[in-house]
Amino acid sequence: MEIINDIHGIKAVISKIKSNKTPDFLSESEANNARNFHTTVKGYKATPLVGLNDLAKELGVSKIYVKDESYRFGLNAFKGLGVTYAIAKLLCEKLGVEIKSINFDYFKLPEVAEKIKDIVFVTATDGNHGRAVAWAATQLGCKSIVYMPKGSSLRRLQHIKDAGAEAYITDVNYDDAVRKANEKAEEIGGFLVQDTAWNGYEEIPNWICQGYTTMAVETLEQMKLDGVTRPTHVFLQAGVGSFAGGILGYLANKYRGKCPITTIVEPEKANCIYKSALANDNKPHSVTGNLDTIMAGLACGEPNVVTWEILRDFAKAYVSCPDYVAARGMRVLANPTGNDEKVVSGESGAVGLGLVSLLLEREELKELKDKLGLNEDSVILCISTEGDTDPVHYKKVVYDGKNQSIF
Ligand SMILES: Cc1ncc(COP(=O)(O)O)c(C=O)c1O
């Protein structure tokens, strides 16, 4: 393990790939099952893979791709992929049917709808996941209850209510809001649909991770159409790590010993994956307290215990970033170079590209750039996991220059 210490607040741990044992639940065939199911969900369409060719040229690499998840199911974020798949798997289990034999509309058949109509889904969220749970539950004629951490955006709360949930902003942080949701589900006999795993609660979050693999499957198909065989470098942002673990687990299965060089990116005040890598004892470690960051979707202090092992074993670097890195990413994507397309990317969506832009541009970060092997042949993939989910804050950053870069 090597440590790169504090370059304008950016810190990194570089590690060796630790295992050949890829996670079976994120195999290519599991990913194909999820993708096939998603194609049956109303409004399904592959989200755009935007090639930022002029930015790549300017920054001296072969390609920079940004997968734009703001287009996913009209929800402005990627989370609907995990929720639809996990809820469908859960209902299939209850109804005694195989997911491969049904589609999303199966649950709307009158005789099936009658059986599931009293089900209540409960969750905690910093916004995007809860909105997706509310949206999916409403489509299935079920009820949903959603808890948000203190300080959550009122606009995000409203989106969740508009999608049909009973929703509250609590006075606790994200991880405690998850505990609250769990208690509520037990109290009312509902189902907790949480996008993180802990010991004894793994099945639903693993289904959620399987749902996320659809982004990777689509991306590789889209790259092929652009004449590119695969990414050499992937930057994945992490809250609890389910998103990053889902994508990296799939890539590790697909490419076996030749997985793309993957960097996990987190906000400095909620850097539980970075802290776990730094501890170097193979175990997940938590960050507690306010988890104060503009990257609301990444403001989680306790790693998913299942995906932590994937991130530990298959990622190359773990980078802790101050908020200005995300803000820079939002502005770079909002102000495209040359003929590149604009991408509207929110705080948690843009931090990966923000880091890439600094790594490739700033001499101070050259050591990290070299350790990652970034050069003129690199094909870089970032996933913009949300659009302007807090439009007021988006404008403060993009129009007013909030969270200015300190380079
Ligand atoms: C926009 C966005 N990006 C990334 C993430 C990170 O996902 P995870 O918590 O699975 O690491 C989230 C989680 O809420 C999110 O909302």
The ligand as a Gaussian input file, in Angstrom:
#p B3LYP/6-31G(d) Opt

LIG

0 1
 C      -26.051000      10.463000      -7.349000
 C      -25.408000       9.401000      -6.560000
 N      -24.233000       8.943000      -6.950000
 C      -23.584000       7.969000      -6.280000
 C      -24.142000       7.422000      -5.148000
 C      -23.344000       6.407000      -4.394000
 O      -23.916000       5.176000      -4.264000
 P      -23.518000       4.224000      -3.066000
 O      -24.109000       4.788000      -1.814000
 O      -24.056000       2.933000      -3.456000
 O      -22.028000       4.224000      -2.963000
 C      -25.397000       7.850000      -4.707000
 C      -26.047000       7.257000      -3.537000
 O      -27.028000       7.727000      -3.021000
 C      -26.040000       8.877000      -5.428000
 O      -27.244000       9.349000      -5.057000

